[in-house]
Amino acid sequence: MEHLWSPWRMEYIEHHDKENGCVFCQAQAMPDGAENLIAYRGKRAYVILNRYPYTSGHLMVNPFVHVSSLEELDAETRAEMMELTSQCTTILKKIYKPHGFNVGVNMGEAAGAGVLGHVHIHIVPRWKGDTNFMSTVGATRVLPEALEVTFERVRNEFQKIK
């Protein structure tokens, strides 16, 4: 089991954009691999693992363009992001067999956006009873799989559907 969440997470996210630029733009500029966690690149958008996942398999679909809201994207990018979101749920069903998903977009600080300025879609696999006392009481998330293992599993499934 691996400890991947801590109280410093929000401080890191909130200050990283301001000091070092956008974490998503930085990731997309790097070669794909376990360091940037990009599992698949499309023409206008890409799939990346959440570095601080709520559950194993927590993915995000991001446009290559740095904009803060869906309406700032062209229709083709929005359509590709939705298609990639659908492919993510198909892949996660195959790998993890979740009972359901949370899929959503947090636009703006008031909506809970952790990375302001770069809109993205969260895909979070869920299982019945997956909330445990560690998240509730200890402000800690425990995952049964290392992020690098999740990355390899998801990337391998995307390679099969190219």
PyRosetta script that sets phi, psi and omega in degrees:
from pyrosetta import init, pose_from_sequence

init()
pose = pose_from_sequence("MEHLWSPWRMEYIEHHDKENGCVFCQAQAMPDGAENLIAYRGKRAYVILNRYPYTSGHLMVNPFVHVSSLEELDAETRAEMMELTSQCTTILKKIYKPHGFNVGVNMGEAAGAGVLGHVHIHIVPRWKGDTNFMSTVGATRVLPEALEVTFERVRNEFQKIK")
pose.set_psi(1, 151.6)
pose.set_omega(1, -173.1)
pose.set_phi(2, -132.0)
pose.set_psi(2, 135.9)
pose.set_omega(2, 177.3)
pose.set_phi(3, -88.0)
pose.set_psi(3, 113.7)
pose.set_omega(3, -176.7)
pose.set_phi(4, -120.0)
pose.set_psi(4, -0.1)
pose.set_omega(4, -178.1)
pose.set_phi(5, -130.4)
pose.set_psi(5, 138.9)
pose.set_omega(5, 175.8)
pose.set_phi(6, -150.0)
pose.set_psi(6, 166.8)
pose.set_omega(6, -178.3)
pose.set_phi(7, -59.6)
pose.set_psi(7, -23.5)
pose.set_omega(7, -179.4)
pose.set_phi(8, -75.0)
pose.set_psi(8, -10.2)
pose.set_omega(8, -177.5)
pose.set_phi(9, -54.0)
pose.set_psi(9, -52.3)
pose.set_omega(9, -177.5)
pose.set_phi(10, -64.8)
pose.set_psi(10, -38.8)
pose.set_omega(10, 177.6)
pose.set_phi(11, -60.8)
pose.set_psi(11, -42.9)
pose.set_omega(11, 178.5)
pose.set_phi(12, -59.9)
pose.set_psi(12, -49.5)
pose.set_omega(12, -177.5)
pose.set_phi(13, -64.8)
pose.set_psi(13, -45.7)
pose.set_omega(13, -176.8)
pose.set_phi(14, -64.4)
pose.set_psi(14, -33.3)
pose.set_omega(14, -177.1)
pose.set_phi(15, -96.1)
pose.set_psi(15, -21.4)
pose.set_omega(15, -177.0)
pose.set_phi(16, -62.8)
pose.set_psi(16, -46.4)
pose.set_omega(16, 179.5)
pose.set_phi(17, -56.7)
pose.set_psi(17, -45.6)
pose.set_omega(17, -174.3)
pose.set_phi(18, -68.9)
pose.set_psi(18, -38.3)
pose.set_omega(18, -173.7)
pose.set_phi(19, -88.5)
pose.set_psi(19, -38.4)
pose.set_omega(19, -170.7)
pose.set_phi(20, -120.7)
pose.set_psi(20, 6.1)
pose.set_omega(20, -176.0)
pose.set_phi(21, 91.7)
pose.set_psi(21, 179.6)
pose.set_omega(21, -175.3)
pose.set_phi(22, -71.9)
pose.set_psi(22, 128.5)
pose.set_omega(22, -180.0)
pose.set_phi(23, -63.1)
pose.set_psi(23, -33.2)
pose.set_omega(23, -179.9)
pose.set_phi(24, -73.9)
pose.set_psi(24, -40.5)
pose.set_omega(24, 177.4)
pose.set_phi(25, -65.9)
pose.set_psi(25, -37.8)
pose.set_omega(25, 177.0)
pose.set_phi(26, -63.9)
pose.set_psi(26, -44.0)
pose.set_omega(26, -179.0)
pose.set_phi(27, -62.6)
pose.set_psi(27, -43.2)
pose.set_omega(27, -177.2)
pose.set_phi(28, -70.6)
pose.set_psi(28, -17.7)
pose.set_omega(28, 177.1)
pose.set_phi(29, -82.2)
pose.set_psi(29, -13.4)
pose.set_omega(29, -178.0)
pose.set_phi(30, -90.4)
pose.set_psi(30, 159.0)
pose.set_omega(30, 171.6)
pose.set_phi(31, -65.3)
pose.set_psi(31, 143.4)
pose.set_omega(31, -177.5)
pose.set_phi(32, -69.8)
pose.set_psi(32, 138.6)
pose.set_omega(32, 179.4)
pose.set_phi(33, 170.1)
pose.set_psi(33, -170.3)
pose.set_omega(33, -177.1)
pose.set_phi(34, -65.0)
pose.set_psi(34, -18.6)
pose.set_omega(34, -179.9)
pose.set_phi(35, -77.0)
pose.set_psi(35, -40.7)
pose.set_omega(35, 180.0)
pose.set_phi(36, -98.7)
pose.set_psi(36, -12.3)
pose.set_omega(36, 174.1)
pose.set_phi(37, 65.3)
pose.set_psi(37, 19.3)
pose.set_omega(37, 175.4)
pose.set_phi(38, -82.4)
pose.set_psi(38, 116.3)
pose.set_omega(38, -176.2)
pose.set_phi(39, -89.4)
pose.set_psi(39, -24.8)
pose.set_omega(39, -177.8)
pose.set_phi(40, -158.5)
pose.set_psi(40, 140.0)
pose.set_omega(40, 174.7)
pose.set_phi(41, -118.4)
pose.set_psi(41, 126.3)
pose.set_omega(41, 172.8)
pose.set_phi(42, -97.0)
pose.set_psi(42, -160.3)
pose.set_omega(42, 179.0)
pose.set_phi(43, -78.8)
pose.set_psi(43, -37.9)
pose.set_omega(43, -173.7)
pose.set_phi(44, -122.4)
pose.set_psi(44, -9.4)
pose.set_omega(44, -175.8)
pose.set_phi(45, -150.5)
pose.set_psi(45, 166.8)
pose.set_omega(45, -179.2)
pose.set_phi(46, -143.1)
pose.set_psi(46, 163.6)
pose.set_omega(46, 178.5)
pose.set_phi(47, -109.5)
pose.set_psi(47, 129.5)
pose.set_omega(47, -178.9)
pose.set_phi(48, -133.4)
pose.set_psi(48, 144.7)
pose.set_omega(48, 174.3)
pose.set_phi(49, -75.8)
pose.set_psi(49, 144.7)
pose.set_omega(49, 174.2)
pose.set_phi(50, -73.9)
pose.set_psi(50, 124.3)
pose.set_omega(50, -179.0)
pose.set_phi(51, -66.2)
pose.set_psi(51, -23.5)
pose.set_omega(51, 178.4)
pose.set_phi(52, -124.4)
pose.set_psi(52, 70.2)
pose.set_omega(52, -171.2)
pose.set_phi(53, -70.6)
pose.set_psi(53, 148.5)
pose.set_omega(53, 172.6)
pose.set_phi(54, -74.7)
pose.set_psi(54, -39.4)
pose.set_omega(54, 175.8)
pose.set_phi(55, -140.2)
pose.set_psi(55, 167.2)
pose.set_omega(55, 173.1)
pose.set_phi(56, -60.9)
pose.set_psi(56, 135.7)
pose.set_omega(56, 179.8)
pose.set_phi(57, 90.6)
pose.set_psi(57, 6.9)
pose.set_omega(57, 179.0)
pose.set_phi(58, -67.7)
pose.set_psi(58, 109.1)
pose.set_omega(58, -177.8)
pose.set_phi(59, -110.7)
pose.set_psi(59, 163.3)
pose.set_omega(59, 173.7)
pose.set_phi(60, -136.6)
pose.set_psi(60, 143.0)
pose.set_omega(60, 174.4)
pose.set_phi(61, -109.1)
pose.set_psi(61, 122.3)
pose.set_omega(61, -175.2)
pose.set_phi(62, -122.5)
pose.set_psi(62, 142.8)
pose.set_omega(62, 170.4)
pose.set_phi(63, -77.4)
pose.set_psi(63, 154.9)
pose.set_omega(63, 174.4)
pose.set_phi(64, -68.8)
pose.set_psi(64, -32.3)
pose.set_omega(64, -179.6)
pose.set_phi(65, -76.9)
pose.set_psi(65, 140.4)
pose.set_omega(65, -178.5)
pose.set_phi(66, -89.5)
pose.set_psi(66, 97.0)
pose.set_omega(66, 175.0)
pose.set_phi(67, -135.9)
pose.set_psi(67, 158.7)
pose.set_omega(67, -173.1)
pose.set_phi(68, -96.6)
pose.set_psi(68, -7.8)
pose.set_omega(68, -177.9)
pose.set_phi(69, -146.9)
pose.set_psi(69, 159.1)
pose.set_omega(69, -178.8)
pose.set_phi(70, -62.1)
pose.set_psi(70, -38.2)
pose.set_omega(70, -176.8)
pose.set_phi(71, -67.9)
pose.set_psi(71, -15.9)
pose.set_omega(71, 176.3)
pose.set_phi(72, -80.1)
pose.set_psi(72, -12.0)
pose.set_omega(72, 179.8)
pose.set_phi(73, -86.6)
pose.set_psi(73, 151.5)
pose.set_omega(73, 173.2)
pose.set_phi(74, -76.9)
pose.set_psi(74, 163.1)
pose.set_omega(74, -175.0)
pose.set_phi(75, -60.3)
pose.set_psi(75, -36.3)
pose.set_omega(75, -179.3)
pose.set_phi(76, -65.2)
pose.set_psi(76, -39.5)
pose.set_omega(76, 179.0)
pose.set_phi(77, -68.2)
pose.set_psi(77, -44.2)
pose.set_omega(77, 177.8)
pose.set_phi(78, -60.6)
pose.set_psi(78, -40.4)
pose.set_omega(78, 180.0)
pose.set_phi(79, -65.6)
pose.set_psi(79, -42.9)
pose.set_omega(79, 178.8)
pose.set_phi(80, -65.1)
pose.set_psi(80, -39.0)
pose.set_omega(80, 178.4)
pose.set_phi(81, -62.5)
pose.set_psi(81, -39.4)
pose.set_omega(81, 179.4)
pose.set_phi(82, -69.0)
pose.set_psi(82, -39.7)
pose.set_omega(82, 177.8)
pose.set_phi(83, -64.1)
pose.set_psi(83, -42.3)
pose.set_omega(83, 177.3)
pose.set_phi(84, -64.7)
pose.set_psi(84, -36.3)
pose.set_omega(84, 176.5)
pose.set_phi(85, -61.4)
pose.set_psi(85, -43.4)
pose.set_omega(85, 177.1)
pose.set_phi(86, -62.4)
pose.set_psi(86, -43.8)
pose.set_omega(86, 178.2)
pose.set_phi(87, -63.3)
pose.set_psi(87, -36.5)
pose.set_omega(87, 177.9)
pose.set_phi(88, -61.7)
pose.set_psi(88, -45.1)
pose.set_omega(88, -179.8)
pose.set_phi(89, -65.2)
pose.set_psi(89, -37.7)
pose.set_omega(89, 177.6)
pose.set_phi(90, -62.2)
pose.set_psi(90, -46.6)
pose.set_omega(90, -179.3)
pose.set_phi(91, -65.3)
pose.set_psi(91, -44.7)
pose.set_omega(91, -179.2)
pose.set_phi(92, -66.0)
pose.set_psi(92, -34.9)
pose.set_omega(92, 174.7)
pose.set_phi(93, -60.6)
pose.set_psi(93, -41.8)
pose.set_omega(93, -179.1)
pose.set_phi(94, -67.2)
pose.set_psi(94, -44.3)
pose.set_omega(94, -175.3)
pose.set_phi(95, -75.7)
pose.set_psi(95, -49.4)
pose.set_omega(95, -168.3)
pose.set_phi(96, -110.4)
pose.set_psi(96, -14.1)
pose.set_omega(96, -179.3)
pose.set_phi(97, 52.3)
pose.set_psi(97, 52.4)
pose.set_omega(97, 179.2)
pose.set_phi(98, -70.2)
pose.set_psi(98, 161.7)
pose.set_omega(98, 177.8)
pose.set_phi(99, -84.7)
pose.set_psi(99, -16.4)
pose.set_omega(99, -179.7)
pose.set_phi(100, -175.7)
pose.set_psi(100, -174.1)
pose.set_omega(100, -178.9)
pose.set_phi(101, -141.2)
pose.set_psi(101, 149.2)
pose.set_omega(101, 160.8)
pose.set_phi(102, -104.1)
pose.set_psi(102, 125.8)
pose.set_omega(102, 177.4)
pose.set_phi(103, -126.8)
pose.set_psi(103, 126.2)
pose.set_omega(103, -178.0)
pose.set_phi(104, -167.9)
pose.set_psi(104, 168.5)
pose.set_omega(104, 179.9)
pose.set_phi(105, -126.6)
pose.set_psi(105, 127.6)
pose.set_omega(105, 175.4)
pose.set_phi(106, -106.4)
pose.set_psi(106, 104.0)
pose.set_omega(106, -179.1)
pose.set_phi(107, -105.0)
pose.set_psi(107, 115.2)
pose.set_omega(107, 178.9)
pose.set_phi(108, 95.7)
pose.set_psi(108, 154.0)
pose.set_omega(108, -177.1)
pose.set_phi(109, -61.1)
pose.set_psi(109, -40.1)
pose.set_omega(109, -179.3)
pose.set_phi(110, -64.6)
pose.set_psi(110, -24.2)
pose.set_omega(110, 179.6)
pose.set_phi(111, -89.6)
pose.set_psi(111, -1.5)
pose.set_omega(111, 178.1)
pose.set_phi(112, 95.6)
pose.set_psi(112, 13.9)
pose.set_omega(112, 179.5)
pose.set_phi(113, -63.7)
pose.set_psi(113, 123.8)
pose.set_omega(113, 177.7)
pose.set_phi(114, -82.4)
pose.set_psi(114, -30.2)
pose.set_omega(114, 177.1)
pose.set_phi(115, -117.9)
pose.set_psi(115, 101.1)
pose.set_omega(115, 179.6)
pose.set_phi(116, -77.2)
pose.set_psi(116, 141.9)
pose.set_omega(116, 174.0)
pose.set_phi(117, 99.1)
pose.set_psi(117, -17.6)
pose.set_omega(117, 179.9)
pose.set_phi(118, -131.8)
pose.set_psi(118, 96.3)
pose.set_omega(118, -176.9)
pose.set_phi(119, -60.2)
pose.set_psi(119, 145.2)
pose.set_omega(119, 179.1)
pose.set_phi(120, -158.3)
pose.set_psi(120, 157.1)
pose.set_omega(120, 179.6)
pose.set_phi(121, -106.5)
pose.set_psi(121, 128.4)
pose.set_omega(121, 175.9)
pose.set_phi(122, -91.1)
pose.set_psi(122, 137.0)
pose.set_omega(122, 172.0)
pose.set_phi(123, -124.1)
pose.set_psi(123, 111.7)
pose.set_omega(123, -175.3)
pose.set_phi(124, -119.7)
pose.set_psi(124, 111.6)
pose.set_omega(124, 175.5)
pose.set_phi(125, -67.2)
pose.set_psi(125, 143.8)
pose.set_omega(125, -178.7)
pose.set_phi(126, -132.2)
pose.set_psi(126, 148.7)
pose.set_omega(126, 177.3)
pose.set_phi(127, -127.1)
pose.set_psi(127, 149.0)
pose.set_omega(127, 176.3)
pose.set_phi(128, -56.8)
pose.set_psi(128, 129.5)
pose.set_omega(128, 178.1)
pose.set_phi(129, 74.7)
pose.set_psi(129, 20.8)
pose.set_omega(129, -175.4)
pose.set_phi(130, -79.7)
pose.set_psi(130, -4.9)
pose.set_omega(130, 173.9)
pose.set_phi(131, -84.4)
pose.set_psi(131, 130.0)
pose.set_omega(131, -178.6)
pose.set_phi(132, -126.7)
pose.set_psi(132, 174.2)
pose.set_omega(132, -175.7)
pose.set_phi(133, -65.4)
pose.set_psi(133, -26.6)
pose.set_omega(133, -179.2)
pose.set_phi(134, -62.2)
pose.set_psi(134, -44.3)
pose.set_omega(134, 178.4)
pose.set_phi(135, -67.3)
pose.set_psi(135, -40.8)
pose.set_omega(135, -174.3)
pose.set_phi(136, -75.2)
pose.set_psi(136, -47.3)
pose.set_omega(136, -172.7)
pose.set_phi(137, -96.2)
pose.set_psi(137, -41.7)
pose.set_omega(137, -171.4)
pose.set_phi(138, -95.9)
pose.set_psi(138, 0.1)
pose.set_omega(138, -177.0)
pose.set_phi(139, 51.4)
pose.set_psi(139, 38.7)
pose.set_omega(139, -177.3)
pose.set_phi(140, -136.5)
pose.set_psi(140, 141.5)
pose.set_omega(140, 174.8)
pose.set_phi(141, -112.5)
pose.set_psi(141, 135.9)
pose.set_omega(141, 179.9)
pose.set_phi(142, -116.5)
pose.set_psi(142, 125.4)
pose.set_omega(142, -179.9)
pose.set_phi(143, -113.1)
pose.set_psi(143, 142.7)
pose.set_omega(143, -178.5)
pose.set_phi(144, -80.2)
pose.set_psi(144, -1.1)
pose.set_omega(144, -174.4)
pose.set_phi(145, -142.8)
pose.set_psi(145, 136.4)
pose.set_omega(145, 177.2)
pose.set_phi(146, -65.4)
pose.set_psi(146, 147.2)
pose.set_omega(146, -178.6)
pose.set_phi(147, -56.8)
pose.set_psi(147, -38.2)
pose.set_omega(147, 180.0)
pose.set_phi(148, -64.3)
pose.set_psi(148, -35.7)
pose.set_omega(148, 178.1)
pose.set_phi(149, -68.7)
pose.set_psi(149, -45.1)
pose.set_omega(149, 176.7)
pose.set_phi(150, -58.1)
pose.set_psi(150, -45.3)
pose.set_omega(150, 179.1)
pose.set_phi(151, -55.6)
pose.set_psi(151, -49.9)
pose.set_omega(151, -178.8)
pose.set_phi(152, -61.4)
pose.set_psi(152, -42.9)
pose.set_omega(152, -179.0)
pose.set_phi(153, -63.3)
pose.set_psi(153, -46.5)
pose.set_omega(153, -178.7)
pose.set_phi(154, -68.2)
pose.set_psi(154, -46.3)
pose.set_omega(154, 179.7)
pose.set_phi(155, -58.9)
pose.set_psi(155, -43.4)
pose.set_omega(155, 179.8)
pose.set_phi(156, -60.7)
pose.set_psi(156, -38.9)
pose.set_omega(156, 178.5)
pose.set_phi(157, -69.4)
pose.set_psi(157, -38.3)
pose.set_omega(157, 176.3)
pose.set_phi(158, -64.4)
pose.set_psi(158, -36.5)
pose.set_omega(158, 178.6)
pose.set_phi(159, -63.6)
pose.set_psi(159, -29.0)
pose.set_omega(159, 179.1)
pose.set_phi(160, -71.9)
pose.set_psi(160, -24.7)
pose.set_omega(160, -176.2)
pose.set_phi(161, -103.9)
pose.set_psi(161, 3.5)
pose.set_omega(161, -179.7)
pose.set_phi(162, -58.5)
pose.dump_pdb("model.pdb")
